[in-house]
């Protein structure tokens, strides 16, 4: 950053009364890696010579390197608009940075930024919000490892979905979590107990698309930290166990024009022409782009019989079993809800895919398949291909998609698909307890 911009940034930090800055950089899997800096070091650390080790895009969630290197310091740039409170330390703030050199092309946040720029060039301003379900366990880091992440004790084992009694019993915990989120400047529309033992749900406030994805990433980080500091564990796996509910990470999105009018607004049980083509584009490309909103091996376990999760490229008016749920009406809340992603979704990639494919549908006037009025989980339109069943197949489909390369760029597609194949291969030899019970004595 140039000296003038650095001065403005340090003034903004000081205006918050902060003396410490946590500078976070997104990794490929939706996590945040950071450095903690005293305010006096900000100018030197974030100025024109600012850099960070570029191995960040060449390792996985276990910090195992899979890229070819070389691993060197690469220039970074800071986004001053990302400044927000840091709820776990007095007089501290969070700030997002990202690579500005070769790895800018493989950055999930920059991928979303590029789609927002595409929308702006078409005259659209995207608004978005994320909605998450997660499970809380009465286990800390040591007890989870002692149990090898199995048979974990659920917090609130008597919880029932949306039950007023559950809400009253656990009100102090919910209120304390909401206070942490507010301190991190994360807007919350609703927060409370959800489906079954230890299950919670949060809907974040709609805002500009980039801020919405940032909020979602910080929400998951802050929530995990909040519960771990209570000697508990918040789990955002899409499917943590065969008997557990599938956990969602739904994405709500609308487009506005320059005057702020919602371009998806239309009479009830109908879509505006713009929304129709947006839906058409998403469903047409979803089988090829599934590796973006479903980026883990575990994400595909949620797309299985017995879960609410949709498993086909479908849409409906208000239906909860289709890939896209259209919330129609002539009001500002008209939107499209993308229900394929699980709670483990990388917010920047999930939203980039939803927005990018929808804009492609608008640009090419893609008509959607017929609306689904029944259970959409097994419904397949005759002119659409099914979704991939695992991460390897999804990565292969993404790599060979000409549309994916046109929308997101070959540099990103090549690097990302290589990382997803590595992720898949890392678990190919893993043998579950269920497999042993089935085959150990009789195979």
VEXDREN-2710 file (C-alpha; in Angstrom, 1 decimal):
% VEXDREN-2710
k/r/px/py/pz
1/UNK/0.0/0.0/0.0
2/UNK/1.3/3.5/-0.7
3/UNK/2.2/5.7/2.3
4/UNK/-1.0/7.8/2.1
5/UNK/-3.2/4.7/2.1
6/UNK/-1.2/3.3/5.0
7/UNK/-1.7/6.5/7.0
8/UNK/-5.4/6.4/6.3
9/UNK/-5.6/2.8/7.4
10/UNK/-3.6/3.3/10.6
11/UNK/-5.9/6.3/11.4
12/UNK/-9.0/4.1/10.9
13/UNK/-7.5/1.5/13.2
14/UNK/-6.6/4.0/15.8
15/UNK/-10.1/5.5/15.6
16/UNK/-11.4/2.2/16.8
17/UNK/-9.1/2.4/19.8
18/UNK/-7.1/-0.6/18.6
19/UNK/-3.5/-1.3/19.5
20/UNK/-3.3/-4.7/17.8
21/UNK/-4.1/-5.8/14.3
22/UNK/-4.7/-9.4/13.2
23/UNK/-4.0/-9.5/9.5
24/UNK/-5.7/-12.6/8.0
25/UNK/-5.2/-14.1/4.5
26/UNK/-7.8/-16.6/3.1
27/UNK/-6.5/-20.1/2.2
28/UNK/-7.9/-22.3/-0.6
29/UNK/-10.2/-24.2/1.7
30/UNK/-12.0/-21.1/3.2
31/UNK/-9.8/-20.8/6.3
32/UNK/-8.0/-17.7/7.5
33/UNK/-4.3/-17.7/8.3
34/UNK/-3.0/-14.6/10.1
35/UNK/-0.2/-12.6/11.7
36/UNK/-0.7/-10.5/14.8
37/UNK/0.9/-7.1/14.6
38/UNK/1.1/-4.2/17.1
39/UNK/-0.2/-1.0/15.6
40/UNK/3.3/0.4/15.4
41/UNK/4.3/-2.4/13.0
42/UNK/1.5/-2.0/10.5
43/UNK/3.2/0.6/8.3
44/UNK/6.3/-1.5/7.9
45/UNK/4.5/-4.8/7.6
46/UNK/1.7/-3.7/5.2
47/UNK/3.5/-1.1/3.1
48/UNK/4.9/-1.5/-0.5
49/UNK/7.2/-4.3/0.6
50/UNK/4.5/-6.4/2.3
51/UNK/4.7/-10.1/1.6
52/UNK/3.6/-13.5/2.9
53/UNK/4.8/-17.0/2.2
54/UNK/3.0/-18.3/-0.9
55/UNK/2.9/-21.9/0.4
56/UNK/-0.6/-20.9/1.6
57/UNK/-2.1/-21.9/-1.7
58/UNK/0.1/-25.0/-2.0
59/UNK/-0.9/-26.9/1.2
60/UNK/-4.1/-28.6/2.5
61/UNK/-6.1/-28.3/5.7
62/UNK/-3.5/-30.4/7.5
63/UNK/-0.7/-28.1/6.3
64/UNK/0.7/-30.9/4.1
65/UNK/2.3/-29.4/1.0
66/UNK/1.0/-30.6/-2.4
67/UNK/2.2/-27.9/-4.8
68/UNK/5.5/-27.8/-6.7
69/UNK/6.9/-24.5/-5.2
70/UNK/9.1/-22.6/-5.1
71/UNK/7.8/-21.4/-1.7
72/UNK/8.8/-17.7/-1.3
73/UNK/7.5/-14.5/0.0
74/UNK/5.0/-13.1/-2.3
75/UNK/3.6/-9.6/-2.3
76/UNK/0.3/-9.0/-0.6
77/UNK/-2.2/-6.2/-0.6
78/UNK/-4.6/-5.2/2.2
79/UNK/-8.3/-4.4/1.8
80/UNK/-9.0/-1.4/4.1
81/UNK/-12.8/-2.0/3.8
82/UNK/-12.4/-5.4/5.5
83/UNK/-11.5/-3.8/8.8
84/UNK/-13.6/-5.2/11.6
85/UNK/-13.5/-5.8/15.4
86/UNK/-11.6/-8.7/17.0
87/UNK/-13.7/-10.2/19.7
88/UNK/-11.1/-12.3/21.6
89/UNK/-8.6/-9.6/22.6
90/UNK/-9.2/-6.1/24.0
91/UNK/-8.3/-3.1/21.7
92/UNK/-7.7/-5.3/18.6
93/UNK/-9.1/-5.5/15.0
94/UNK/-9.2/-8.0/12.1
95/UNK/-8.0/-7.0/8.6
96/UNK/-8.0/-9.0/5.4
97/UNK/-5.1/-9.2/3.0
98/UNK/-4.5/-11.3/-0.1
99/UNK/-1.8/-12.2/-2.5
100/UNK/-1.0/-9.6/-5.2
101/UNK/1.5/-11.6/-7.2
102/UNK/1.1/-14.8/-9.2
103/UNK/-1.2/-16.4/-6.6
104/UNK/-3.7/-13.7/-7.0
105/UNK/-5.1/-15.9/-9.8
106/UNK/-5.7/-18.8/-7.4
107/UNK/-7.2/-16.7/-4.6
108/UNK/-10.8/-17.7/-3.7
109/UNK/-11.6/-14.1/-2.6
110/UNK/-10.2/-12.6/-5.8
111/UNK/-12.3/-15.2/-7.7
112/UNK/-15.4/-13.7/-6.1
113/UNK/-14.1/-10.2/-6.7
114/UNK/-13.9/-10.9/-10.4
115/UNK/-17.5/-12.1/-10.5
116/UNK/-18.6/-9.0/-8.7
117/UNK/-16.8/-6.9/-11.3
118/UNK/-18.6/-8.9/-14.0
119/UNK/-21.9/-8.1/-12.4
120/UNK/-21.0/-4.4/-12.2
121/UNK/-20.1/-4.3/-15.9
122/UNK/-23.6/-5.7/-16.6
123/UNK/-25.2/-3.0/-14.4
124/UNK/-25.9/-5.3/-11.4
125/UNK/-25.1/-5.0/-7.7
126/UNK/-25.2/-8.4/-6.0
127/UNK/-26.5/-8.7/-2.5
128/UNK/-26.0/-12.0/-0.5
129/UNK/-26.3/-13.7/2.8
130/UNK/-25.2/-17.0/4.2
131/UNK/-27.2/-19.4/6.4
132/UNK/-25.4/-22.1/8.5
133/UNK/-26.2/-25.1/10.6
134/UNK/-23.6/-26.7/12.9
135/UNK/-23.3/-29.1/15.8
136/UNK/-21.8/-28.4/19.2
137/UNK/-20.1/-31.1/21.2
138/UNK/-19.0/-31.2/24.9
139/UNK/-15.5/-32.0/23.8
140/UNK/-12.3/-30.0/23.7
141/UNK/-9.2/-30.5/21.5
142/UNK/-7.7/-33.2/23.8
143/UNK/-10.8/-35.2/24.4
144/UNK/-11.7/-35.3/20.7
145/UNK/-8.3/-36.7/19.9
146/UNK/-8.5/-39.2/22.8
147/UNK/-11.8/-40.4/21.3
148/UNK/-10.4/-40.2/17.7
149/UNK/-13.2/-37.9/16.8
150/UNK/-15.9/-40.6/17.3
151/UNK/-18.7/-41.0/19.9
152/UNK/-18.4/-37.4/20.9
153/UNK/-20.8/-36.2/23.5
154/UNK/-23.3/-33.8/22.2
155/UNK/-24.0/-30.5/23.9
156/UNK/-27.8/-29.9/24.6
157/UNK/-28.7/-33.6/24.0
158/UNK/-32.4/-32.7/24.8
159/UNK/-32.6/-30.1/22.1
160/UNK/-35.6/-30.2/19.7
161/UNK/-35.8/-28.2/16.5
162/UNK/-37.1/-24.7/17.0
163/UNK/-38.4/-25.7/20.5
164/UNK/-39.1/-22.7/22.8
165/UNK/-38.0/-24.8/25.8
166/UNK/-34.6/-25.5/24.2
167/UNK/-34.3/-21.8/23.4
168/UNK/-35.0/-20.9/27.0
169/UNK/-32.6/-23.4/28.5
170/UNK/-29.7/-22.4/26.2
171/UNK/-30.5/-18.6/26.0
172/UNK/-27.3/-17.6/27.9
173/UNK/-25.0/-19.4/25.4
174/UNK/-26.8/-18.1/22.4
175/UNK/-26.7/-14.6/23.7
176/UNK/-23.0/-14.9/24.5
177/UNK/-22.2/-16.1/21.0
178/UNK/-24.3/-13.3/19.5
179/UNK/-22.3/-10.8/21.5
180/UNK/-19.0/-12.2/20.1
181/UNK/-20.4/-12.0/16.5
182/UNK/-21.5/-8.4/17.1
183/UNK/-18.0/-7.5/18.4
184/UNK/-16.6/-8.9/15.1
185/UNK/-19.1/-6.7/13.1
186/UNK/-20.9/-9.8/11.8
187/UNK/-24.5/-8.9/11.1
188/UNK/-26.9/-11.6/12.3
189/UNK/-30.5/-11.9/11.1
190/UNK/-31.3/-14.8/13.4
191/UNK/-29.5/-17.2/15.7
192/UNK/-30.7/-20.1/17.8
193/UNK/-31.3/-23.8/18.3
194/UNK/-32.1/-26.1/15.4
195/UNK/-32.4/-29.8/14.5
196/UNK/-31.6/-32.2/17.3
197/UNK/-28.9/-32.7/19.9
198/UNK/-26.3/-29.9/19.9
199/UNK/-27.6/-28.3/16.6
200/UNK/-27.6/-24.6/16.0
201/UNK/-28.5/-22.4/13.1
202/UNK/-27.6/-18.8/12.1
203/UNK/-28.8/-16.6/9.2
204/UNK/-26.5/-13.7/8.5
205/UNK/-27.7/-10.3/7.4
206/UNK/-27.8/-9.6/3.6
207/UNK/-25.1/-7.2/2.4
208/UNK/-22.8/-6.6/-0.5
209/UNK/-21.5/-9.8/-2.0
210/UNK/-17.9/-9.6/-0.9
211/UNK/-18.8/-8.5/2.6
212/UNK/-21.3/-11.3/2.8
213/UNK/-18.6/-13.9/2.0
214/UNK/-16.1/-12.3/4.4
215/UNK/-18.8/-12.3/7.1
216/UNK/-19.4/-16.0/6.5
217/UNK/-15.8/-16.9/6.8
218/UNK/-15.3/-14.8/10.0
219/UNK/-18.6/-16.2/11.4
220/UNK/-17.4/-19.8/11.2
221/UNK/-14.0/-18.9/12.6
222/UNK/-15.5/-16.8/15.5
223/UNK/-18.0/-19.5/16.3
224/UNK/-15.5/-22.3/16.4
225/UNK/-13.2/-20.1/18.7
226/UNK/-16.2/-19.1/20.9
227/UNK/-17.1/-22.7/21.7
228/UNK/-13.5/-24.0/22.0
229/UNK/-12.9/-21.3/24.6
230/UNK/-15.8/-22.9/26.5
231/UNK/-14.0/-26.3/26.2
232/UNK/-16.5/-27.3/23.5
233/UNK/-16.3/-27.9/19.8
234/UNK/-18.4/-26.4/17.0
235/UNK/-18.4/-28.7/14.0
236/UNK/-19.3/-27.4/10.5
237/UNK/-18.7/-30.7/8.6
238/UNK/-21.4/-31.3/6.0
239/UNK/-22.0/-34.9/7.5
240/UNK/-20.2/-35.5/10.7
241/UNK/-21.6/-39.0/11.2
242/UNK/-24.0/-41.4/9.5
243/UNK/-26.6/-40.8/12.2
244/UNK/-26.1/-37.0/12.3
245/UNK/-28.1/-34.5/10.2
246/UNK/-26.6/-33.2/7.1
247/UNK/-25.5/-29.6/7.8
248/UNK/-26.2/-26.8/5.3
249/UNK/-24.4/-23.6/4.2
250/UNK/-27.1/-22.1/2.1
251/UNK/-26.4/-18.9/0.0
252/UNK/-29.1/-16.3/-0.6
253/UNK/-28.6/-13.8/-3.5
254/UNK/-30.3/-11.1/-5.4
255/UNK/-29.3/-8.5/-8.0
256/UNK/-30.0/-4.8/-7.7
257/UNK/-29.8/-2.1/-10.3
258/UNK/-28.0/1.3/-9.9
259/UNK/-31.1/2.7/-8.2
260/UNK/-31.2/-0.1/-5.7
261/UNK/-34.2/-1.9/-7.2
262/UNK/-34.3/-5.6/-6.7
263/UNK/-34.2/-7.1/-10.2
264/UNK/-35.4/-10.5/-8.9
265/UNK/-38.7/-9.1/-7.6
266/UNK/-41.7/-10.4/-9.5
267/UNK/-45.3/-11.4/-8.7
268/UNK/-45.7/-14.4/-6.4
269/UNK/-45.0/-17.8/-7.9
270/UNK/-43.2/-16.2/-10.9
271/UNK/-39.6/-15.2/-11.8
272/UNK/-38.4/-12.0/-13.4
273/UNK/-36.8/-12.7/-16.8
274/UNK/-33.4/-11.9/-15.3
275/UNK/-34.0/-14.3/-12.4
276/UNK/-35.2/-17.0/-14.9
277/UNK/-32.0/-16.8/-16.9
278/UNK/-29.9/-16.7/-13.7
279/UNK/-31.5/-19.9/-12.5
280/UNK/-31.1/-21.4/-15.9
281/UNK/-27.4/-20.7/-15.9
282/UNK/-26.7/-22.1/-12.5
283/UNK/-28.6/-25.3/-13.1
284/UNK/-27.0/-25.8/-16.5
285/UNK/-23.5/-25.4/-15.2
286/UNK/-23.9/-26.9/-11.7
287/UNK/-22.8/-30.5/-12.6
288/UNK/-19.6/-29.1/-14.1
289/UNK/-19.0/-26.5/-11.3
290/UNK/-20.0/-28.6/-8.3
291/UNK/-16.4/-28.8/-7.0
292/UNK/-16.6/-25.1/-6.1
293/UNK/-19.5/-25.1/-3.6
294/UNK/-18.7/-28.8/-2.6
295/UNK/-15.0/-28.6/-2.1
296/UNK/-14.4/-31.4/0.5
297/UNK/-14.6/-35.2/0.4
298/UNK/-17.2/-35.0/3.2
299/UNK/-19.4/-32.5/1.4
300/UNK/-20.7/-35.3/-0.9
301/UNK/-21.8/-37.5/2.0
302/UNK/-24.5/-35.0/2.8
303/UNK/-26.0/-35.5/-0.7
304/UNK/-27.4/-38.9/0.2
305/UNK/-30.8/-40.4/0.9
306/UNK/-32.2/-39.6/4.3
307/UNK/-31.0/-36.0/4.3
308/UNK/-33.0/-32.9/3.3
309/UNK/-30.2/-31.9/1.0
310/UNK/-31.1/-31.6/-2.7
311/UNK/-29.1/-33.9/-5.0
312/UNK/-30.1/-32.8/-8.5
313/UNK/-30.1/-29.6/-10.6
314/UNK/-33.6/-28.5/-9.8
315/UNK/-35.5/-25.4/-8.7
316/UNK/-38.9/-24.5/-7.1
317/UNK/-40.9/-21.7/-5.6
318/UNK/-40.3/-22.0/-1.9
319/UNK/-39.4/-25.7/-1.9
320/UNK/-36.8/-26.9/0.5
321/UNK/-35.7/-30.0/-1.4
322/UNK/-34.4/-28.4/-4.6
323/UNK/-31.0/-27.0/-5.5
324/UNK/-32.5/-23.5/-5.9
325/UNK/-35.4/-22.2/-3.8
326/UNK/-36.9/-19.1/-5.3
327/UNK/-38.4/-16.7/-2.8
328/UNK/-40.6/-14.7/-5.1
329/UNK/-42.7/-11.6/-4.6
330/UNK/-42.7/-7.9/-5.4
331/UNK/-40.7/-6.9/-2.4
332/UNK/-37.0/-6.2/-1.5
333/UNK/-36.6/-9.7/0.0
334/UNK/-37.1/-11.5/-3.3
335/UNK/-34.1/-13.7/-3.8
336/UNK/-32.7/-17.0/-4.9
337/UNK/-31.5/-19.5/-2.3
338/UNK/-28.7/-21.9/-3.3
339/UNK/-29.3/-25.0/-1.2
340/UNK/-26.6/-27.4/-2.5
341/UNK/-23.6/-26.2/-0.3
342/UNK/-23.0/-27.8/3.1
343/UNK/-21.9/-26.0/6.2
344/UNK/-18.3/-26.7/5.2
345/UNK/-18.6/-24.4/2.1
346/UNK/-15.8/-22.1/1.3
347/UNK/-17.9/-18.9/1.3
348/UNK/-15.9/-17.1/-1.4
349/UNK/-15.9/-20.1/-3.8
350/UNK/-19.5/-21.0/-3.2
351/UNK/-20.7/-17.5/-3.8
352/UNK/-18.4/-17.0/-6.8
353/UNK/-19.8/-20.1/-8.4
354/UNK/-23.5/-19.1/-7.7
355/UNK/-23.0/-15.6/-9.0
356/UNK/-20.7/-16.5/-11.9
357/UNK/-22.9/-19.3/-13.3
358/UNK/-26.0/-17.1/-12.9
359/UNK/-24.4/-14.2/-14.8
360/UNK/-23.4/-16.7/-17.5
361/UNK/-27.1/-17.7/-17.7
362/UNK/-28.1/-14.0/-18.1
363/UNK/-25.5/-13.4/-20.7
364/UNK/-26.6/-16.4/-22.7
365/UNK/-30.4/-16.2/-22.0
366/UNK/-30.5/-19.7/-20.6
367/UNK/-34.0/-20.9/-19.8
368/UNK/-34.3/-23.1/-16.6
369/UNK/-35.9/-26.6/-16.6
370/UNK/-39.5/-27.0/-15.5
371/UNK/-40.2/-25.9/-11.9
372/UNK/-40.5/-28.8/-9.4
373/UNK/-43.6/-28.9/-7.3
374/UNK/-42.9/-32.1/-5.4
375/UNK/-39.8/-33.6/-3.7
376/UNK/-36.9/-32.4/-5.7
377/UNK/-34.2/-34.5/-4.1
378/UNK/-34.4/-37.3/-6.7
379/UNK/-36.0/-35.3/-9.5
380/UNK/-33.8/-35.0/-12.7
381/UNK/-34.7/-32.9/-15.7
382/UNK/-34.3/-34.8/-18.9
383/UNK/-31.9/-32.3/-20.4
384/UNK/-29.6/-31.9/-17.4
385/UNK/-26.9/-34.3/-16.2
386/UNK/-26.7/-35.5/-12.6
387/UNK/-24.4/-34.0/-10.1
388/UNK/-21.0/-35.7/-9.4
389/UNK/-21.1/-38.2/-6.6
390/UNK/-17.6/-37.5/-5.2
391/UNK/-14.9/-34.8/-5.1
392/UNK/-12.7/-36.6/-7.7
393/UNK/-15.5/-36.7/-10.3
394/UNK/-16.3/-33.1/-9.5
395/UNK/-12.7/-32.0/-10.0
396/UNK/-12.5/-33.9/-13.3
397/UNK/-15.8/-32.3/-14.5
398/UNK/-14.5/-28.8/-13.5
399/UNK/-11.2/-29.3/-15.2
400/UNK/-12.8/-30.2/-18.5
401/UNK/-15.4/-27.5/-18.5
402/UNK/-14.9/-24.9/-21.2
403/UNK/-17.5/-22.7/-19.5
404/UNK/-15.6/-22.9/-16.1
405/UNK/-12.4/-21.8/-17.8
406/UNK/-14.1/-18.9/-19.5
407/UNK/-15.8/-17.7/-16.3
408/UNK/-13.0/-18.3/-13.8
409/UNK/-9.8/-18.5/-15.8
410/UNK/-7.6/-21.5/-16.5
411/UNK/-4.9/-20.5/-14.0
412/UNK/-7.5/-20.9/-11.2
413/UNK/-9.1/-24.0/-12.6
414/UNK/-5.8/-25.9/-13.1
415/UNK/-4.5/-25.1/-9.6
416/UNK/-7.8/-25.7/-7.9
417/UNK/-8.5/-29.0/-9.5
418/UNK/-5.0/-30.2/-8.6
419/UNK/-5.7/-29.3/-5.0
420/UNK/-9.0/-31.1/-5.0
421/UNK/-7.5/-34.3/-6.5
422/UNK/-4.9/-34.1/-3.7
423/UNK/-7.7/-33.7/-1.2
424/UNK/-9.5/-36.7/-2.6
425/UNK/-6.3/-38.8/-2.7
426/UNK/-5.5/-38.0/0.9
427/UNK/-8.5/-40.0/2.1
428/UNK/-8.6/-42.8/-0.5
429/UNK/-6.8/-45.2/1.9
430/UNK/-8.8/-44.2/4.9
431/UNK/-10.9/-47.1/6.3
432/UNK/-14.0/-46.3/8.4
433/UNK/-15.3/-48.3/11.4
434/UNK/-18.4/-49.1/9.4
435/UNK/-16.3/-50.7/6.6
436/UNK/-14.4/-52.8/9.1
437/UNK/-17.7/-53.9/10.8
438/UNK/-19.1/-54.9/7.4
439/UNK/-16.0/-56.7/5.9
440/UNK/-13.4/-57.5/8.6
441/UNK/-14.6/-61.1/9.3
442/UNK/-16.2/-62.1/6.1
443/UNK/-14.4/-60.5/3.2
END
